[in-house]
């Protein structure tokens, strides 16, 4: 009779003990387990890369969706705050001209004229007020706006008033004289009816430093505004004649716009500027008054609607999105495999 044998399940049986240990083809112990771990790691890395690619793809799609949504919003809401009011009711239309007058700026001819046309065309607008706070800028942009104000006044038979805040000088005043009346604060700065061209010359400094300027041109006057080249008397006379011509255009616009109200003196067109009080006495402005006063007492339409074309939230969002996308794309390309 065979006696039962009680053994520990964890201990090797005689048969197990007699069995040889598994070896890899190279003779090392545990080979299949090592290969399995390498394959598993490779699969995990591959899955991680696929997940990252999917996240990038979905994120890019979402970003483009937001971008196009912003563009649609931008197209539907370019006119700013005037949509919040009933433009068919009697009101005073306002267009702001602030900052430097220049192409591409907020106070460019393109932006201001677009706003003015909308203000003139709405049936509820009783008059258009240009709210000006600008030190000046481009005479070309100012001349375009001056001409368009005159055309729109004649076309729509609506008056145009200018209300000056802090400053209405140089090119800004060029625009203002096309209005029917100019209202100022007693401390406003008005005038500067002149033209300038500025720059620097470094020829003397270059001689002292022993630096030679090597500028080649086709045309003897092509580089006469180059700060590192000497300027001849003939070139100075040419530049001055051009400035004088633009100055006369400015003077003609002031005389046409102000007419008999202008009390011309030797300093009127010298480029000097004056306070609002002085401007009224000289006929450069008509009277003291602010925007509310003009809307209430002159236009007789106290409700004010702003037609100024501004960069709204959607436009800022689109610009920031574009910049952010550009940075992200550049970063992705910079660190992409094979791109160094």
C-alpha positions as CSV (number, residue, x, y, z in Angstrom):
1,X,0.0,0.0,0.0
2,X,1.4,3.3,-1.1
3,X,1.5,6.1,1.5
4,X,0.1,9.5,0.4
5,X,2.6,12.3,0.0
6,X,1.9,15.9,1.0
7,X,4.0,18.5,-0.7
8,X,4.2,22.3,-1.0
9,X,2.5,23.4,-4.2
10,X,5.3,26.0,-4.7
11,X,8.1,23.5,-4.3
12,X,9.3,21.7,-7.4
13,X,8.3,18.2,-8.0
14,X,10.9,15.6,-8.8
15,X,9.7,15.7,-12.4
16,X,10.1,19.5,-12.5
17,X,13.5,19.3,-10.9
18,X,14.6,16.9,-13.5
19,X,13.4,19.0,-16.4
20,X,16.0,21.2,-18.1
21,X,15.7,25.0,-17.9
22,X,14.3,26.8,-21.0
23,X,16.9,28.6,-23.0
24,X,16.9,31.1,-25.9
25,X,18.3,30.2,-29.2
26,X,21.5,32.1,-28.2
27,X,21.7,30.0,-25.0
28,X,20.6,32.7,-22.5
29,X,17.9,32.1,-20.0
30,X,14.5,33.8,-20.3
31,X,14.8,34.8,-24.0
32,X,11.1,34.6,-25.0
33,X,10.1,36.9,-22.0
34,X,12.7,39.5,-23.1
35,X,11.5,39.5,-26.7
36,X,7.9,39.8,-25.5
37,X,8.7,42.8,-23.4
38,X,10.5,44.5,-26.3
39,X,7.5,43.9,-28.6
40,X,5.1,45.2,-25.9
41,X,7.1,48.4,-25.4
42,X,7.2,49.0,-29.2
43,X,3.4,48.5,-29.4
44,X,2.8,50.9,-26.5
45,X,5.1,53.6,-28.2
46,X,3.3,53.1,-31.5
47,X,-0.1,53.5,-29.8
48,X,1.1,56.7,-28.0
49,X,2.2,58.2,-31.3
50,X,-1.1,57.3,-32.9
51,X,-3.0,58.9,-30.0
52,X,-0.9,62.1,-30.3
53,X,-1.5,62.2,-34.0
54,X,-5.2,61.9,-33.5
55,X,-5.2,64.6,-30.9
56,X,-3.3,66.9,-33.2
57,X,-5.7,66.2,-36.1
58,X,-8.8,66.8,-34.0
59,X,-7.3,69.9,-32.4
60,X,-6.4,71.3,-35.8
61,X,-9.9,70.7,-37.1
62,X,-11.4,72.4,-34.1
63,X,-9.1,75.4,-34.5
64,X,-10.1,75.8,-38.2
65,X,-13.7,75.5,-37.2
66,X,-13.3,78.3,-34.6
67,X,-11.4,80.3,-37.2
68,X,-14.2,80.1,-39.8
69,X,-16.8,80.8,-37.1
70,X,-14.9,84.0,-36.2
71,X,-14.8,85.0,-39.9
72,X,-18.5,84.6,-40.2
73,X,-19.0,86.6,-37.0
74,X,-16.6,89.2,-38.4
75,X,-18.6,89.5,-41.7
76,X,-21.9,89.9,-39.8
77,X,-20.6,92.5,-37.2
78,X,-18.2,95.0,-38.9
79,X,-20.1,98.2,-38.1
80,X,-19.6,98.1,-34.4
81,X,-22.0,99.7,-31.9
82,X,-24.5,101.2,-34.3
83,X,-26.3,97.9,-34.6
84,X,-27.4,98.3,-31.0
85,X,-29.5,101.3,-32.0
86,X,-32.4,101.9,-34.4
87,X,-30.7,103.8,-37.2
88,X,-34.1,104.7,-38.7
89,X,-34.9,107.1,-35.9
90,X,-33.6,110.7,-35.9
91,X,-30.0,110.7,-34.6
92,X,-26.6,112.4,-34.8
93,X,-24.1,110.2,-36.6
94,X,-20.6,110.3,-35.3
95,X,-17.3,109.2,-37.0
96,X,-14.1,109.4,-35.0
97,X,-10.8,110.4,-36.5
98,X,-8.1,109.7,-33.9
99,X,-4.4,109.2,-33.9
100,X,-2.0,109.5,-36.9
101,X,-3.6,110.0,-40.3
102,X,-1.9,107.4,-42.5
103,X,-2.6,104.6,-44.9
104,X,-3.4,101.4,-43.0
105,X,-4.0,103.2,-39.7
106,X,-7.4,103.5,-37.9
107,X,-7.6,107.1,-39.3
108,X,-6.9,106.2,-42.9
109,X,-9.0,107.5,-45.7
110,X,-10.3,104.1,-46.5
111,X,-11.6,103.5,-42.9
112,X,-13.0,107.0,-42.3
113,X,-14.7,107.3,-45.7
114,X,-16.3,103.9,-45.3
115,X,-17.7,105.0,-42.0
116,X,-18.9,108.3,-43.4
117,X,-20.7,106.7,-46.3
118,X,-22.7,104.5,-43.9
119,X,-23.5,107.6,-41.7
120,X,-24.7,109.6,-44.7
121,X,-26.8,106.8,-46.2
122,X,-28.8,106.0,-43.1
123,X,-32.1,107.8,-43.3
124,X,-32.3,108.5,-39.6
125,X,-29.0,110.5,-39.5
126,X,-29.7,114.2,-39.4
127,X,-26.1,115.3,-39.6
128,X,-22.6,113.8,-39.5
129,X,-20.2,114.8,-36.8
130,X,-16.5,114.2,-37.2
131,X,-15.0,113.8,-33.7
132,X,-11.3,114.7,-34.2
133,X,-8.3,114.1,-31.9
134,X,-5.2,113.9,-34.2
135,X,-1.9,115.7,-34.5
136,X,-2.0,115.1,-38.3
137,X,-0.2,112.9,-40.8
138,X,-0.4,112.3,-44.5
139,X,-1.5,115.2,-46.6
140,X,-2.6,112.7,-49.3
141,X,-5.0,110.8,-46.9
142,X,-6.3,114.2,-45.6
143,X,-6.9,115.5,-49.1
144,X,-8.8,112.4,-50.1
145,X,-11.0,112.7,-47.1
146,X,-11.5,116.5,-47.6
147,X,-12.7,115.8,-51.2
148,X,-15.0,113.0,-50.1
149,X,-16.6,115.1,-47.4
150,X,-17.5,117.7,-49.9
151,X,-18.9,115.2,-52.3
152,X,-21.1,113.4,-49.7
153,X,-22.5,116.7,-48.4
154,X,-23.6,117.7,-51.8
155,X,-25.0,114.2,-52.6
156,X,-27.0,113.6,-49.4
157,X,-27.8,117.2,-48.5
158,X,-26.8,116.7,-44.9
159,X,-24.6,119.0,-42.8
160,X,-21.2,118.0,-41.5
161,X,-19.8,119.3,-38.2
162,X,-16.4,118.8,-36.6
163,X,-15.9,118.6,-32.9
164,X,-12.3,118.9,-31.8
165,X,-11.2,117.2,-28.6
166,X,-7.5,117.7,-27.6
167,X,-5.9,118.3,-31.0
168,X,-6.8,119.1,-34.6
169,X,-3.5,120.0,-36.3
170,X,-1.9,119.8,-39.7
171,X,-3.5,117.1,-41.8
172,X,-6.4,116.7,-39.3
173,X,-7.2,120.4,-39.8
174,X,-7.0,119.8,-43.5
175,X,-9.9,117.4,-43.1
176,X,-11.8,119.7,-40.7
177,X,-12.1,122.6,-43.0
178,X,-14.4,120.6,-45.3
179,X,-17.1,120.7,-42.5
180,X,-19.8,123.3,-42.3
181,X,-18.8,124.3,-38.8
182,X,-15.9,123.5,-36.4
183,X,-16.4,123.3,-32.6
184,X,-13.5,123.3,-30.2
185,X,-12.8,123.3,-26.5
186,X,-11.1,126.4,-25.2
187,X,-7.9,124.5,-24.6
188,X,-7.9,122.5,-27.8
189,X,-4.8,122.7,-30.1
190,X,-5.8,123.9,-33.6
191,X,-3.9,124.9,-36.7
192,X,-0.3,124.0,-37.8
193,X,-1.2,124.8,-41.4
194,X,2.2,123.8,-42.9
195,X,4.1,120.9,-44.5
196,X,7.3,119.3,-43.4
197,X,9.8,116.7,-44.6
198,X,12.3,115.5,-42.0
199,X,15.4,113.4,-41.9
200,X,19.0,113.2,-40.7
201,X,22.4,113.7,-42.3
202,X,25.5,111.8,-41.1
203,X,28.1,112.8,-43.7
204,X,30.2,114.8,-41.2
205,X,30.2,112.0,-38.7
206,X,31.2,109.5,-41.3
207,X,34.2,111.7,-42.3
208,X,35.3,111.8,-38.7
209,X,35.0,108.0,-38.3
210,X,36.7,107.4,-41.6
211,X,33.6,105.5,-43.0
212,X,33.1,105.5,-46.8
213,X,29.6,105.4,-48.1
214,X,29.3,103.1,-51.2
215,X,25.9,103.9,-52.8
216,X,25.4,103.2,-56.5
217,X,22.4,104.7,-58.3
218,X,21.0,105.0,-61.8
219,X,20.0,108.7,-62.0
220,X,22.0,111.5,-60.5
221,X,19.2,112.5,-58.0
222,X,18.0,109.0,-57.1
223,X,19.7,109.0,-53.7
224,X,19.4,112.6,-52.7
225,X,17.4,111.8,-49.6
226,X,20.0,109.2,-48.4
227,X,21.1,110.4,-44.9
228,X,24.7,109.2,-45.6
229,X,25.2,111.2,-48.8
230,X,25.7,114.9,-49.2
231,X,22.8,117.0,-50.5
232,X,23.3,119.6,-53.3
233,X,21.7,123.0,-53.4
234,X,19.7,122.0,-56.4
235,X,18.3,119.0,-54.6
236,X,17.3,121.2,-51.6
237,X,15.6,123.7,-53.9
238,X,13.7,120.8,-55.6
239,X,12.5,119.4,-52.2
240,X,11.5,122.9,-51.0
241,X,9.5,123.6,-54.2
242,X,7.6,120.3,-53.7
243,X,6.8,121.3,-50.1
244,X,5.7,124.7,-51.1
245,X,3.3,123.2,-53.7
246,X,1.7,120.9,-51.1
247,X,1.5,123.9,-48.7
248,X,-0.4,125.9,-51.3
249,X,-2.9,123.0,-51.7
250,X,-3.4,123.1,-48.0
251,X,-3.9,126.8,-47.9
252,X,-6.4,126.6,-50.8
253,X,-8.4,124.0,-48.9
254,X,-8.5,126.2,-45.7
255,X,-9.6,129.3,-47.7
256,X,-12.2,127.4,-49.6
257,X,-13.6,125.8,-46.4
258,X,-13.5,128.8,-44.0
259,X,-14.3,131.5,-46.6
260,X,-15.1,135.0,-45.1
261,X,-14.9,133.6,-41.5
262,X,-11.1,133.3,-41.8
263,X,-9.3,136.4,-40.3
264,X,-6.0,135.9,-42.1
265,X,-2.7,137.2,-40.6
266,X,0.9,136.8,-41.4
267,X,1.1,133.8,-39.0
268,X,-2.1,132.0,-40.2
269,X,-0.3,129.8,-42.7
270,X,3.1,129.7,-41.0
271,X,2.7,126.4,-39.3
272,X,1.9,127.8,-35.9
273,X,-0.9,126.4,-33.8
274,X,-3.3,128.0,-31.3
275,X,-5.7,127.2,-28.5
276,X,-9.3,126.7,-29.1
277,X,-10.1,130.2,-27.8
278,X,-7.6,131.8,-30.2
279,X,-8.7,129.6,-33.1
280,X,-12.3,131.0,-32.7
281,X,-11.1,134.6,-32.7
282,X,-8.9,133.9,-35.8
283,X,-11.8,132.2,-37.7
284,X,-10.1,128.9,-37.7
285,X,-13.0,127.5,-35.7
286,X,-16.6,128.7,-35.2
287,X,-17.4,128.3,-31.5
288,X,-16.8,126.4,-28.3
289,X,-18.8,123.2,-27.9
290,X,-18.5,119.4,-27.3
291,X,-20.2,116.5,-29.0
292,X,-23.3,116.5,-26.7
293,X,-23.8,120.2,-27.3
294,X,-23.6,119.9,-31.0
295,X,-26.0,116.9,-31.1
296,X,-28.5,118.6,-28.7
297,X,-28.4,122.3,-29.7
298,X,-27.1,122.3,-33.3
299,X,-28.4,119.1,-34.9
300,X,-31.4,118.9,-32.7
301,X,-31.0,115.1,-32.5
302,X,-29.7,114.2,-29.0
303,X,-29.4,110.5,-29.7
304,X,-25.8,109.8,-30.8
305,X,-24.9,106.7,-32.9
306,X,-21.2,105.9,-33.5
307,X,-20.5,104.8,-37.1
308,X,-16.7,104.5,-36.6
309,X,-15.3,101.4,-38.2
310,X,-13.3,99.7,-35.5
311,X,-11.5,96.5,-35.0
312,X,-14.0,94.4,-33.1
313,X,-13.5,91.4,-30.9
314,X,-13.8,89.0,-33.9
315,X,-11.1,90.8,-35.8
316,X,-8.8,90.7,-32.8
317,X,-9.6,87.0,-32.3
318,X,-8.8,86.2,-35.9
319,X,-5.5,88.1,-35.8
320,X,-4.4,86.4,-32.5
321,X,-5.6,83.0,-33.8
322,X,-3.5,83.5,-37.0
323,X,-0.4,84.5,-35.0
324,X,-0.9,81.5,-32.6
325,X,-1.4,79.1,-35.5
326,X,1.7,80.4,-37.2
327,X,3.8,79.9,-34.0
328,X,2.4,76.4,-33.4
329,X,3.0,75.4,-37.0
330,X,6.6,76.8,-36.9
331,X,7.2,74.9,-33.6
332,X,5.8,71.7,-35.0
333,X,8.0,71.9,-38.1
334,X,11.0,72.9,-36.0
335,X,10.8,69.8,-33.8
336,X,9.4,67.3,-36.4
337,X,11.6,64.3,-37.0
338,X,14.1,64.8,-39.9
339,X,13.6,68.6,-39.9
340,X,16.7,70.2,-38.2
